[in-house]
Amino acid sequence: MSDAVEAAIFELLAAKGPGKSVSPEEVARAVDPEGWRGLLGRVRAVARGLARQGRLVILRHNKPADPDDFKGVYRLRLPDAPAADNQGDAS
């Protein structure tokens, strides 16, 4: 089930576009439209793991939150991509 949750997170974020976020409810509903409420704990656990790996950002009040120390309402977003025009510029 964790693989389905992880896939749903990244599919939803890809569909939203850069800089946009999704709620855990959106992810759970994408995995199981009928029993989504029972998946919220799994979504939180998968999001925490992905955030620890640097593959996801957990937002509280639209600011990055510590994946090991956050409570309450949160959203999920992809990490910011490094600026492409500053890479390799030695001048």
Buried (B, 14 or more C-beta within 10 A) or exposed (E): EEEBBBEBBBEBBEEBEEEEBBBBEBBBBBBBEEEBEEBEEBBBEBBBBBBEEEBBBBBBEEEBBEBEEBEEEBBBBBEEEEEEEEEEEEE
